[in-house]
Amino acid sequence: MGANSSSFSELTTNPYLQRFVGKEVVPETDPFWNQLLSFSFRVPHCGSDARLLEESTIHLCKTLALNNLQSGNLCTLIKVFLKRVAELKTSTQKEDHVFVWQTYNALFIIRSSLKYFLENFSEGRIIQHLSVVVSDPSRTAAFLEDGLDGLDMADNEGRTVETLLEEFLHSLVTLLVEVPVLNFSYVLHLEAINTLLIVLSVQMFIPRIAHKSLFFDCMMQGNCAKDAHILVKTLLDQFVKHEECPSELLKPHESSPSFLYGITAAVAAGLWAVLTLGYGSRGHKAEPEDRGLLANQSLLLLMVLTNHYTHDKGVHNPYRMALCMFSNSQDGGTAVTSGGAMPPFKTNFANLYEAFCSHLREDQATLLLYSLLHQNLNFRTYILSKTNIDQLVIPLLKILYYAQDRNFHHIYMALIVLLILSEDDAFNKSVHELVVKNITWYTERSISEITLGGLIVLVSIRTIQYNMTGMRDKYLHTNCLAALANMSSQFHSLHPYVTQRIVSMFESLTKKHDRIVAQLRERATEVSSMEEDPECEILLSDLAVLEDSIRMVLEIINSCLTNMLPHNPHLIYTLLYKCERFSGFKTHSKFYDIIQNIDTVLAYFSQKLEQNEHHNLTVHQVLEIIKQGILQWPRDRLRKFPDLKFKYVEEDQPEEFFIPYVWSLVYHSSNLYWDPDRIELFTLNSS
């Protein structure tokens, strides 16, 4: 970097960077800083270029790590940045492109330096580098020799290491919430978010969930915490607005390296591409599918901030509290939370709802939707009141439908969202009243129109079958069936194909049940004790899971027949057609009670068909007989079972699931380069 750098190969020999990483103390007032921050270099346009950039600067970072404890230049650069942030709002209003560009460059250098420190040093060692005290250039820099001892040591401006770190982090928060997002400040906002992600990424480099971190403490307490609700609102607003990256910032920068000032969009584009890692394009016109890069990073930061410190008794999480308690700006009157407190902020729920409908294909958007439905009663109530709920549900169903192209966590979160929605009776009723047409993405069968509820059943059954043959995850299986069970008492006017898929699922499960039983009988003749046979133990475990699933399917069918029999003649038709599949379970100890109701229905309508004088009845004729039989059906004939009500309950230690998941999203989706060899929190296939 530096005024005349134009390629990666020149970075290590650049005199400005060499002075920055050297032993010489550079005062804040030295003109050097303006010279250092006026740089331009050739654009990296892909992940491999970004890696090359990092590899090209590794020697500089190592040199800085060796000399910074003496020079304090990193601390000085942070102070230079802090002074610039104080003037940013005014400079942006005046459209001072050069000032914004140089401020961006300062933050870029800080982030690059901190990233190296975070990947290679402990928190204590990093604190040493951020606690260097320099009185003046003639004095030797003072630094901490013994870990975290003496953290209250102050520099000549009265800062301690903690206040310098907190002031730096708070300046990033201030930048995000106060400086408007304009074409020339877009990259600065993105760099501020990326820097926060880098600072908090200390979690990625340790194998356990960190319940204590000085970096997180600074975000959860003090001035950062005071502005937590404003930052949460800002990040939500960025997601809602989904502002595209200005087109001029995605174009390759071909201008001379001596072009430093003027309108600096093209120069900023060079640095911008360092962050986007591949969103720029060299030599072809194709643009990325989604250019809402600031929205993407905002979601990632929001998920990081709200999923840490969720159960810490000593430190509460103000970002999580704000996410749980904000309310709708369009509601009249004074809104209060469920606890009676005033909401921390208000936002337009209609716009937020539309953003979810448009962008659920991304993991982080689905995770945010889950967080709001699970924790924010105001937003959950709003969602459940929507008459166009299909706009939200169909994107969720597409995630499940294309499960083979998704990671397990994304499938699981989409399913949990459906389960939470299915806990509401009004939702279960409305989805069977709402007709959707031309579902072209569902390719198993051409369906011109179907109720939204019927479509949910189809995709859920397909997910169960995919799980049985692929992932074989017990919890996904159970939650899928739980959502169907919650809906079953409201099944209304089920499409013939839907009823076929329900009974086909039962048939598939029972055939698998029969195979396992046969295998166990065969093993019993070969071994003296099944309890000591590992293969038998596996088969018995599989059988227990399978029988639980069969039981739930029978309960779903029974619930529909008990509550909605008059409205589902096609289900009765399909049950009659496959009646022999149910007869084998009449005497099974785990199913006989629930299957009695199904058997009663089958016996009644079989008798109606036998009473008909005609043989070789058509499908239409059979359905007419069923409909006539429904009119005479005695409603009290079936045994009443407790209503099927399943409620999603978060695990006792949700951080064990959500923190690795969130950071895997940051690793794979943030467009930042991370050294895979240094990641310890999660395995790299957990994207």
DOMI-75710 format. One record per residue (C-alpha): residue in one letter; x, y, z. Coordinates in steps of 0.001 Angstrom, whole numbers, padded with zeros to 6 digits, always signed. Layout:
AXYZ...
***
This chain:
M+000000+000000+000000G+001109+003606+000101A+000714+006215-002560N+002245+004361-005479S+001474+000713-004823S-000319-000951-007677S+000305-004685-007262F+000647-007287-004529S+004302-007872-005304E+005142-004247-004459L+003531-004267-001028T+006428-005725+000944T+008850-003114-000424N+006511-000152-000061P+008320+002492+002071Y+005143+003700+003797L+004150+000245+004928Q+007709-000535+005950R+007766+002538+008168F+004353+001655+009644V+005463-001856+010650G+008950-000771+011708K+010369+000158+015104E+010208+003907+014564V+007556+005723+016588V+005308+007765+014283P+003358+010521+016130E-000319+011094+015386T+000435+014520+013922D+003031+013265+011448P+002095+013899+007761F+003077+010276+007225W-000444+009097+008081N-002065+011040+005246Q+000563+009664+002896L+000014+006104+004111L-003755+006370+003729S-003581+007647+000139F-003027+004322-001544S-004272+002408-004539F-003337-001004-005914R-004507-003496-008474V-007831-005107-007686P-008117-008694-006423H-011280-010070-008035C-011670-013485-006475G-010992-015553-003377S-007643-016754-004691D-006546-013141-005236A-007604-012291-001685R-005561-015193-000384L-002630-013977-002480L-003016-010538-000915E-002876-012041+002566E+000135-014179+001671S+001860-011158+000146T+001442-009148+003344I+002280-011905+005821H+005854-010656+006218L+004597-007135+006928C+002174-008449+009564K+004900-010508+011214T+007173-007466+011274L+004405-005374+012820A+003889-008049+015465L+007602-007902+016321N+007902-004113+016408N+004517-002771+017477L+005217-003289+021181Q+008031-000775+020772S+006589+001612+018197G+002916+001557+019175N+002094+002425+015556L-001021+000243+015459C-002413+002065+018496T-001511+005372+016867L-003313+004405+013653I-006374+003491+015694K-006272+006956+017287V-005938+008548+013848F-009000+006585+012796L-010931+007654+015909K-010355+011313+015118R-011555+010756+011574V-014727+008988+012710A-015623+012055+014786E-015669+014082+011559L-017213+011442+009290K-020835+012519+009531T-020000+016075+008505S-017593+014933+005798T-020222+012613+004346Q-022816+015373+004285K-020310+017547+002433E-019604+014641+000050D-015923+014711+000919H-015007+011586-001020V-011300+011804-000280F-011813+011985+003490V-014167+008990+003430W-011781+007050+001186Q-008786+007692+003471T-010838+006765+006532Y-011763+003538+004810N-008095+002862+004071A-007191+003404+007731L-009828+000920+008822F-008713-001556+006166I-005139-001523+007511I-006390-001873+011103R-008610-004806+010167S-005822-006548+008252S-003456-006144+011205L-006000-007319+013784K-006904-010315+011651Y-003306-011528+011699F-003077-010988+015470L-006367-012786+016123E-005362-015805+014052N-001937-016110+015665F-002046-014717+019206S-004045-015191+022388E-006350-012462+023666G-003775-011546+026297R-001062-011051+023691I-003369-008935+021528I-004175-006795+024545Q-000444-006116+024914H-000352-004812+021354L-003324-002544+022047S-001845-001212+025295V+001379+000349+024069V+001965+003748+025657V+004048+006289+023756S+004634+009640+025447D+006606+011146+022583P+008886+009919+019789S+012026+010375+021879R+010873+008030+024611T+010891+004274+024379A+007434+002808+024057A+006143+001281+027279F+004294-001993+027060L+002913-004691+029305E+005258-007515+030139D+002962-009755+032151G-000253-010682+030340L-003260-008635+031457D-001612-007031+034522G-001826-003272+034524L-004703-002895+032079D-005476+000447+033691M-002176+001885+032404A-003057+005110+030592D-001413+006965+027733N-000919+010682+027497E-004566+011178+026535G-005854+009280+029560R-006836+006128+027635T-006450+002657+029076V-006163-000413+026872E-009749-001317+027628T-011000+002169+026840L-008943+002279+023630L-010407-001050+022510E-013888-000061+023628E-013539+003367+022022F-012459+001764+018757L-015357-000705+018778H-017810+002017+019761S-016508+004193+016924L-017466+001421+014506V-020937+001278+016044T-021191+005065+015794L-020124+004959+012154L-022792+002399+011332V-025660+004141+013101E-024850+007792+012310V-023128+007973+008921P-025609+007687+006027V-025129+004950+003438L-024362+006706+000164N-022652+005499-002989F-019239+006636-001803S-019726+005565+001851Y-021175+002102+001093V-017747+000429+001284L-016936+002205+004541H-020055+000759+006171L-019180-002671+004900E-015610-002357+006182A-016896-001327+009626I-019074-004450+009791N-016254-006645+008518T-013911-005232+011142L-016400-006043+013896L-016722-009569+012499I-012937-009913+012469V-012557-008663+016057L-015267-011021+017322S-013940-013930+015259V-011633-014851+018147Q-014313-017483+018820M-013460-019337+015609F-009923-020086+016697I-010756-021975+019887P-012465-025392+019961R-014945-024633+022750I-017732-022105+023204A-016103-019056+024794H-018250-017772+027627K-015796-014993+028383S-013959-012731+025950L-012650-009206+026421F-013683-008324+022871F-017244-009507+023445D-017271-007882+026893C-016515-004522+025283M-019468-005007+022910M-021820-006163+025674Q-021007-003404+028164G-020286+000316+028313N-020981+002676+025426C-021405-000115+022887A-024160-001651+025019K-025893+001732+025374D-026212+001917+021593A-027064-001780+021150H-030722-001165+020293I-029770+001468+017691L-027250-000880+016098V-029778-003737+015991K-032288-001436+014294T-029627-000261+011826L-028636-003808+010903L-032293-004796+010486D-032852-001718+008321Q-029922-002715+006101F-031477-006151+005650V-034855-004618+004822K-033486-002036+002388H-031166-004559+000749E-029313-001772-000990E-027236-003044-003871C-023572-002321-004073P-023154+000717-006371S-022460-000602-009852E-019314+001500-010307L-017757-000283-007321L-018113-003650-008994K-016250-002633-012141P-012568-003484-012556H-010299-000547-011819E-007944-000032-014757S-006782+003503-013991S-003176+004422-013316P-001825+003771-009834S-000931+007452-009628F-004634+008329-009739L-005185+009062-006066Y-007731+011788-005669G-010595+013259-007647I-013851+011376-007349T-012490+008219-005751A-015151+005654-006523A-012851+003720-008843V-010036+003716-006314A-012403+002607-003587A-013501-000144-005927G-010005-001562-005774L-010176-001843-002012W-013794-002859-002098A-012901-005927-004112V-010582-007025-001315L-013693-007403+000810T-016094-008836-001726L-013687-011521-002876G-015120-012436-006187Y-018161-010206-006525G-016115-008083-008901S-015641-009509-012376R-012683-009281-014699G-013224-009795-018377H-016922-010725-018306K-020177-008885-017855A-022033-011234-015539E-023093-009662-012270P-023686-011542-009014E-027118-012932-008362D-027488-010838-005207R-025583-007585-004876G-027070-006728-001481L-023679-007223+000129L-024208-004781+002970A-027446-006547+003863N-025626-009877+003930Q-022873-008642+006232S-025409-006864+008447L-027314-010119+008967L-024136-011988+009827L-023077-009399+012391L-026575-009338+013879M-026533-013121+014293V-023069-013025+015889L-024072-010331+018365T-027380-011929+019360N-026235-015533+019730H-023358-015012+022162Y-023780-014429+025902T-027331-015745+025796H-027260-017460+029190D-024440-015674+030979K-025594-014703+034466G-022899-012060+034847V-023340-010222+031530H-026641-009771+029753N-026773-009443+025993P-028313-006054+025077Y-028445-006934+021357R-030479-010071+022028M-032793-008122+024318A-033351-005500+021628L-034073-008195+019036C-036605-009836+021357M-038481-006683+022298F-038757-004274+019358S-042249-003536+018047N-044140-002417+014942S-043864+001257+014026Q-047243+001013+012251D-049165+000032+015385G-051248+002803+016877G-050948+003720+020540T-048111+003007+022925A-046631-000448+022490V-045293-002442+025425T-043470-005738+025604S-044848-008897+027202G-043088-007881+030422G-044730-004471+030429A-041603-002528+029391M-041352-000057+026542P-039868-001552+023351P-036256-000486+022686F-037166+000660+019172K-039824+000327+016497T-039553-000688+012876N-041951-001296+010022F-043049-004944+010276A-044590-004909+006797N-041236-004039+005214L-039441-006606+007360Y-041975-009258+006342E-041463-008457+002654A-037694-008714+003092F-038059-012203+004555C-040351-013246+001706S-037717-012122-000806H-034494-013338+000817L-035129-016553+002754R-032876-018523+000422E-029918-017430+002555D-029144-019264+005815Q-028714-016094+007820A-032133-014737+006785T-033813-017999+007807L-031910-017933+011108L-033060-014365+011773L-036658-015348+011009Y-036355-018228+013464S-034919-015899+016121L-037774-013427+015755L-040531-016051+015709H-039047-017788+018730Q-038210-014720+020809N-040176-011671+019631L-043862-012071+020459N-044751-008842+018632F-043349-010030+015324R-044678-013554+015737T-048179-012183+016290Y-047815-010014+013203I-046638-012924+011026L-049537-015120+012112S-051999-012382+011192K-050870-012163+007564T-053390-013157+004915N-050652-013637+002310I-048713-016091+004457D-047990-018128+001326Q-045412-015493+000368L-043376-016548+003401V-044192-020253+003545I-043404-021116-000072P-039748-019931+000164L-039445-022097+003307L-040876-025067+001436K-038401-024521-001385I-035539-024784+001106L-036896-028163+002197Y-037703-029263-001342Y-034170-028597-002560A-032659-030210+000531Q-029964-031929-001513D-028571-028486-002391R-028731-027127+001172N-026723-027734+004291F-028332-029600+007152H-028526-026564+009438H-030480-024539+006877I-032951-027391+006355Y-033330-027776+010099M-033974-024056+010725A-036558-023867+007916L-038332-026857+009409I-038291-025358+012910V-039857-022181+011526L-042669-024280+010045L-043058-026117+013340I-043372-022814+015240L-045969-021571+012747S-047908-024845+013042E-048331-024303+016780D-050998-021722+015924D-054503-023086+015145A-055414-020034+013059F-052372-020632+010856N-053304-024304+010417K-056801-023318+009390S-055804-020529+007045V-053258-022572+005060H-056040-024988+004062E-058196-022109+002869L-055474-020483+000790V-055162-021918-002729V-051859-021637-004584K-051455-022232-008310N-048773-023198-010809I-046259-024719-008425T-043773-025316-011220W-040851-026089-008887Y-042644-029156-007502T-041736-031618-010245E-042868-034975-008823R-046304-034333-010216S-047939-031539-012174I-050403-029775-009894S-052425-026912-011331E-053692-025793-007942I-053563-026975-004352T-054129-025530-000905L-051055-024166+000828G-051684-026686+003601G-051661-029544+001110L-048381-028273-000332I-046865-028153+003164V-047878-031791+003668L-046336-032849+000344V-043004-031141+000960S-042863-032324+004570I-043393-035950+003520R-040753-035567+000817T-038346-034214+003453I-039054-037196+005703Q-038321-039586+002855Y-035142-037706+001945N-034043-037889+005564M-034755-041631+005705T-032549-042334+002701G-029941-039627+003205M-029247-037749+006427R-031044-040165+008781D-031360-037509+011474K-033787-038415+014240Y-034571-034827+015265L-035343-033657+011745H-037608-036670+011318T-039450-035984+014574N-039873-032254+013982C-041212-032851+010491L-043860-035232+011821A-044585-032856+014713A-045444-030045+012280L-047796-032362+010370A-049335-033542+013639N-050036-029952+014712M-051783-029315+011403S-053681-032618+011203S-056815-031584+013098Q-057279-028802+010511F-056598-030868+007355H-059319-029709+004981S-060118-030721+001394L-056869-032599+000962H-055869-033047-002675P-056016-036704-003873Y-052270-036689-004430V-051686-035439-000890T-053717-038288+000597Q-051800-040753-001573R-048504-039405-000244I-049685-039641+003383V-050707-043283+003031S-047640-044021+000905M-045466-042691+003737F-047178-045091+006143E-046701-047910+003660S-043001-047122+003236L-042410-047013+006993T-044238-050295+007612K-042332-052091+004851K-039090-050950+006425H-040476-052119+009784D-041182-055557+008357R-037638-055822+006963I-036038-054971+010302V-038278-057437+012151A-037252-060132+009657Q-033577-059282+010153L-033947-059508+013919R-035604-062904+013671E-032791-064087+011447R-030168-062801+013899A-031989-064468+016790T-031343-067859+015205E-027643-067090+014752V-026629-065647+018145S-027225-066871+021676S-027947-063450+023162M-029320-060555+021132E-028443-058146+023927E-024728-058793+023421D-024858-058569+019622P-023883-055048+018353E-025766-055511+015090C-028924-056448+016970E-028569-053385+019156I-028452-051172+016088L-031460-052922+014564L-033435-052632+017803S-032595-048933+018024D-033703-048397+014405L-036876-050349+015091A-037753-048189+018099V-037330-044987+016053L-039327-046479+013201E-042191-047545+015461D-042351-044045+016957S-042623-042659+013434I-045318-045150+012440R-047247-044294+015585M-047095-040566+014740V-048297-041164+011172L-051244-043185+012501E-051999-040405+014995I-051938-037844+012172I-054391-039895+010106N-056568-040520+013149S-056580-036823+014086C-057735-035881+010608L-060493-038523+010617T-061658-037588+014109N-061825-033850+013464M-062208-033364+009719L-063612-036594+008231P-066537-034869+006462H-064078-032631+004587N-061678-035315+003352P-063377-037881+001109H-060146-038395-000851L-058331-039534+002295I-061062-042107+002950Y-060808-043303-000645T-057014-043756-000349L-057330-045557+002988L-059837-047971+001467Y-057536-048567-001477K-054624-049459+000849C-056675-051033+003650E-054671-054281+003675R-051584-052362+004786F-053301-051426+008055S-054718-054846+008880G-051310-056269+009852F-050969-053800+012742K-054331-054315+014432T-052815-056543+017093H-049477-054749+017473S-049091-053596+021073K-047843-050144+020075F-050521-049409+017468Y-053704-051342+018231D-055407-048532+020169I-054880-045834+017565I-055588-048136+014631Q-059033-049025+016006N-060460-045695+014838I-058996-046131+011353D-060367-049670+011237T-063807-048384+012265V-063798-045874+009399L-062641-048487+006908A-065307-050965+008041Y-068085-048368+007783F-067244-047182+004274S-066415-050696+003041Q-069912-051688+004054K-071337-048735+002107L-069480-049858-000993E-070612-053488-000559Q-074226-052355-000318N-073978-050850-003775E-075589-052985-006475H-072974-052136-009083H-069588-053798-009368N-066480-052436-011056L-067193-048935-009787T-065297-046001-011250V-063258-043652-009072H-065951-041034-009401Q-068668-043478-008346V-066679-044619-005304L-066158-041011-004254E-069872-040317-004579I-070688-043286-002348I-068117-042053+000181K-069634-038562+000145Q-073109-039991+000689G-071765-042144+003511I-070199-039067+005111L-073651-037495+005384Q-074792-040430+007500W-071578-040788+009485P-072200-040797+013271R-069791-038193+014658D-069455-039829+018072R-068428-043177+016671L-064658-042697+017014R-062709-042822+020235K-061425-039400+021203F-057685-039066+021717P-055877-036030+023161D-055249-033299+020614L-051886-033512+018915K-049979-030450+020101F-046237-030240+019730K-044311-027157+020771Y-040777-026299+019816V-038514-025999+022843E-034951-024766+022481E-032213-026970+023906D-030942-026277+027431Q-027646-025007+026016P-028552-023480+022639E-025144-021835+022285E-023620-025266+021681F-025609-025437+018434F-026013-021815+017382I-022523-020384+017947P-020700-022910+015715Y-023525-022584+013181V-023355-018780+013101W-019582-018752+012735S-019718-021376+009999L-022026-018968+008148V-019526-016156+008660Y-016735-018392+007359H-018624-019477+004251S-020826-016443+003511S-019001-013290+004605N-016787-013017+001498L-013803-012720+003830Y-010822-015037+003552W-010102-017266+006537D-007209-019677+006901P-009003-023062+007098D-006096-024606+009030R-006713-022260+011947I-010458-022900+012350E-011149-024983+015457L-014753-024190+016409F-016401-026257+013660T-015527-028663+010907L-015334-027098+007492N-018124-029223+006017S-020635-027588+008419S-021520-024744+006075
***
